[in-house]
Amino acid sequence: MEKEKPENKMKALKILFVITDLGKGGAERFLLDLTSQLEIYPHIDYRIASLYNMVQYEEFKNNDKIHFLDFATFSLKTKNYNATYSDLLNDFQPDIIHTNRFLAEFITSYDIRRSIKYVCHCHDNMVQFKRFSLSSLVDKVTLLNSIEYNYLIRRKYRKVPTYFIANSQHTYSYFQDMLPANQKKNIRLIPLGFNYANFFVERQYKQKKKKIKLLNVGSYQVKKNQVFLLDIAEELKKLGVEFEINLIGDGPEFQHIYNEIRNRKLGDVVFQHGLQSNVHEWYNDSDLYIHTAYYEPFGLVLLEAMASGLPIICLDGKGNRDIIKNDYNGYMFFEQEPKAFADKIVEYTQNEELYQLISVQAQEYAKRYALPDKTRELVDFYYSIIDSE
């Protein structure tokens, strides 16, 4: 049954979303899904301000609600100013500015308007918010992070209240520890929503004599730990299991993983496919979703895979603890033990009844994060801060 449109009783609300760029990533995917859902709210208007002109989602292209700010590095010696950003504030006159990623949060300090409510979406444990320590003086990157954060405190947080949205309990706790005392009360835990209907399929698993298809989706970064997938592949080979691991994504570690696959002679079972626009089809054609990131702020791809009926086998990434229930919708390991991963893969795929149970439960669990419900939760939050003062 189609979900009814929100009642047109709320007062008009203008939201400006600020983000670093519109490349492929979790924050960008969240913003795409959220703004598409906001289209059914007749009383809400929005604009998107992207610091850089990089667009990798087709849905964002040729969108007249998107403005590019041509961000430049800030200076400690002169006043920081972005004319495009200030002009956008004057023209659109937002009630709320909702930032995504640190640079987006940072640029809002250039032009503070006390009539606006500010929201910072904490998609991960942003390292720039770490407390200053003596070690910060030694490392240039850490020192710059500290300078930028203190600039934010002086120029923004001491002048206007900012509300912080954490995706996971782990990120919520991090910001409770790191934020100034006067901001701690403004942290809210609101998990991401996703387009459940786009990924849901009726899945009837049959124990296969042919190879098991394993899937991993994510950017190639050190923290995503794709190299551990190769350790798992070696263990599966030792067990005599017929399988393949398909990797979807791109990033700075792509070539390193490519070289490792060849050095370990795993080219017949591990395949890199780069960025794909039809990720839902890869979910549908797979048997299990394997996630080896040792830091995962939330795990949107895990929910997408669950909606497709895939049991999840993953490494503890801190933020994904909120969404994995062992032997209910998958299994989370707290140590990097490739043999344990391989054994769990065999256990789930060699037992039709167990697989089907976990598959159904995974879909039921993922539905809790369906986009319409999570969008309504976020919209309610917007109105709560508008009405708070």
N, C-alpha and C positions, 0 to 999 in steps of 0.2 A: 504494500500500500504506500502511495507517495506521501511523503511527509508534508503536512500543511505548512504554508508560509507563515512566518511570524505575524502576530497581530500588529496592525499599523496604529498602535496607541502610544508608542514611545516617541519622545522628542527627537528631532533631527540631530544626527551626530556625524561629525567629520573626523576621519582618522587619516593621519599621514604615516605610512610605514616607511621606515628608512632602513636600508640594507646595503651591505658592501657591494655586492654585484648579484647578478641573476644567473650564475653558473649552476651546475648540477650539484646539489648538496641537500642535507636535511632541512636546514633553515629556509632555503629557497623553495624546496618542495612544500614545506609548511605554509609559506606565504602564498604560493600559487593556489593551494587547496583552500586556504582560508579566504582569500579574496574572491575566489569563484563562489564560495558559499555565501559570502556577504552580499552578493548580487541579489539574493532573494529577500534581503532586509530593505524594504523601501525607504526607511528612515535613516539609513546609513550610507554615507558617501565616503569614498577613500581615494587616496593617491599613493603612488609608490615612488620614493626617491632612492635611486641607486647611485652610490658613489662613483662607480665605474661603469662604462658602457660595455658590459659583457653579458650577453643573453644566450643561454643554451637551451632553454625551454621554448618550444614552438609557441606555446600558449601565451608567453610573455611578449612575443614579437608583434610589432605593429599595434601596440596597446597605447592609446592616447592618454591613459592614466599614469603612465610611467615617465618620470623625469630623470635625466642623468646630470649629476652634480659636478663631474670633472674634478674630483677631490685631489688636492695637492697636500704634500707633507706640511704639518704645522710647524710654527716657529715659536721659540721661547723669547725672541727679541722684539718681534713686532706683533701687532694685533692680528689674530686669526679671523679670517672672514671668507665666506663663500657666498658670492652674490646670487648665484642660482638658487641656493637654499633659502636665503632671506627673501628673495622675490617670491618663491613658492609659498612661504609662510604668509606673506602679505596678500597674495592672490587667493589662496585656498582657505586661509584662516582656520586651521584645524583645531578641534577641541582636544584631541589626543595625538601625541606623537609616540609611536610604538617602534622601537629600534630592534634590529636583529643583527647580532655580531658587534664586536667591540668598536671597530672603526665607525660604524653607524652611530653607536652611542656617543662616541667621542665628538663627532662633528656637530651634534646637537648642542654642545656647550658653546659653540661659536655665537649663537644667537638665542638667548633665553627670553621666553615670553611667559610672564607670570600667569597669564590667563589660560595657558595650556597645561594639561595633565601629561606627565611624561611616564612612559612605560618602557622598561628595558627587558627584553626577552633573553633569558639566560639559557641558551641552547647547549651550553657546556660550562665547565668550570674555567671561566676566562682567566688566564694566567696573569693578565694585567691587574687583576684585583688582589693579587697576593700581597700580604703585608710586607712593608719594607724591612729588610734585615741588612746586616753588614755585608753579607755575601752579594747583595745587590750592587755594591760599589765595584765589585771585581768583574762581573759579567755585564757586557755592554747591553745585551738584549734585556736582561732583567732590570738594569738601571733605567733604560728607556721606558719599560713597562711601568716602573714606579713613578717616573716623571709624568707620564701620561695620566696615570690614575690620580695623582695628586692635583694635576691640572683640572681633571674632572671634578674632584671634590671642591676645589676653590671656585671654579667657574659655574658649577651646576648644583652639586648636591647640597652646598651650604645656602643656596639661593632659593631653590624650589624642591619640593618633595618629588622623588622618583619612585615609582613602583617597579618591583622586580618580579618577573614570572620565571619560576624554575620548572623544568620539565620533569625532573626526577627528585626523589628524596635525597639522593647523594648530592645533587647540585644545590638543592635547598639548604642542606647542612653546610655546604661550602660557603655560600653567601651569608649565612648566619654568622659564620666565623670571620669573614673578611670585610663585611660592610661596616661603615661607621655606625655608632650606636643609634643615631637618630633615624637611620634608614632600615634597621633590622625589622621593625614592625610592618614595613611595607612589602615584605616578601610573600608571594603567594605560590603555592604548588598547583600548577595546572598542566597536566600531561598533554602532549600533542594529540590532535585528532588526525585521522587520515580517511581517504575515500574508500571505505570498506567495500562498497558495492563494485568498485572497479576491479577488485582483486578476488572477490568471492567466486568460487566454482564448486560444483558438486563433485566430490572426489570419492571414487570407489577404488581402493587400493587392492591390487592383486599381487601376491608374492611372485616376484619375477625370476625367471631363470636367466634372463639377460642382465646386463649391467645395471647397477644402482646409479641413479643420477643425483649428484650432489651439487648444490648451488651456493655461491657466495656473491653478494652484491655490496659494493662499497668503493670509496676512493682509495687509491694506492698511497697510503701514508704509513709511516712506521708504526703508529699506534693501532692501525687496522690489522697488523700482524699476519698478513697473508702468507708469510714464510712458514708459519706453523701449519698451514694447510698442507704444505709439502711433506712435513713430518708425518701427518696423518695419512697422506697418500702412501708413504713408504710402509707404514704399519698395515694398511689395508692390502697392499701387495703381498706382504709376508703371510697374511691370512688366506691368500688365494682368492680374494673377493674380486669379482668383475665390477668395475665402477668407472665413473668419470667425474671429475670436478670441473665445473664451469665457473669462471670468474668474470663478473661484469663490473666494469668501472675503468677509471683512468687516474693518473696522478704521478707524483714524483718517484714513487717506488716501482712503477710499472716495469721499467727496464731491468731493475735488480731482480724482480721476481721472474721475469722472462729468462734471465741468465741462470738463475737457480734451477728452474725447471729443466733446462738443458744440461746443466752440470750434474744434476741428479738422475738424468735419463728418465724423466717423468713426462716427456712430451706426448706419450701415447695415452695418458690418463688425465692430465691437467691442461685445460685450455683457457686462454685469455681472449676475451671477445670485445674488450674496450667498452666504450659507452654504448648503451642500447636504449632506444626509445620505447621498445615493446617489452619492458621488464616483466609485465604480468604474464606474458606468454612463456617466459623462462621459468617463472614460478610454476605455471601449469604443467610444464613438461618435466619437472623435477620430482624427486621422491623425498628429499630431506633438504633443509636449509642449515648450512654450517657457518657459524660466525665465530671468528677467532680474535677479534679485537680485544686488547687488554685494557683499553679505555673506550667506553661507549656511553656517551652522555644520556641517551635514552634508548634508541633502537627502533626507529620508525620502520626500517626494512624488516625487522623481526615481525612486526604486526602485519605488514603486507604479506609476508610469507605465510603467517598463520591464517590470514583471511583466505589464502589460496589452499588451505588445508595441509600445509607442510609442518610436520613436527620440527622443532628447533633443537639443534645441539650447538651449544655455544660456550665460550669462555666468559668468566665473570668480567664484566666491563664496568662495574660499579653502578652506572645509571640503569643498566638493563636488568638489575636485580628486581626492579619493580614489576616486570612483565613476564618473567619466566618462573613457572611453578614446576618443580621437578616431577617428571613422569605424569604430568597433567597436560601441559601443552608443549613439552619438550624437556630438555635437561641442560643444566648449567654446571660446568666444572670450574672449580676454584684454583686448580693447578694445571699447568701446561703438560699434560700427560697424553701424548699421541696415541698410545695403546688403549687408554681408557676411552678416548674419543672413538677409535676404530671399533672397539667392542660394543659401544653404545649404538653406533651406526648399524652394525650387524644385528644387534638385539631388536632394534626398531623395524628393520626391513625384512627380517626373517619370520616375523610373527604378525600375520595379517590382522588378527583380532586386536592385538595391542596397537598396531599402527592405526587402524581405523578409529579406535577409541580416542587416541591422542589427537588425531587429525580433526575429529569432530569437536573435541574440547578446545583445541587451538582456535578454531573458527568462532566458537561461542565466546571465548575469552577476548579475541580481537575485536569483536563487535562492540565491546564496552567503550572502545575508542573511536567509534564511528563519527565522522566529521560533523554531521548536523548537531549531535548532542554536545560535542566538545566546542563547536562554534558558539552555541547558545550559552555555554558556561563562560566563554570568554566575553561575549557580548554583555552578559549579566555583570561580569567584573568591570567592564568599561563603564557601565552606568553606575555601578556602586562607587567608583572613584569620582565620577562627575558630580554625583549627588552628595559626596562626603563633606564638601565645604561650600 
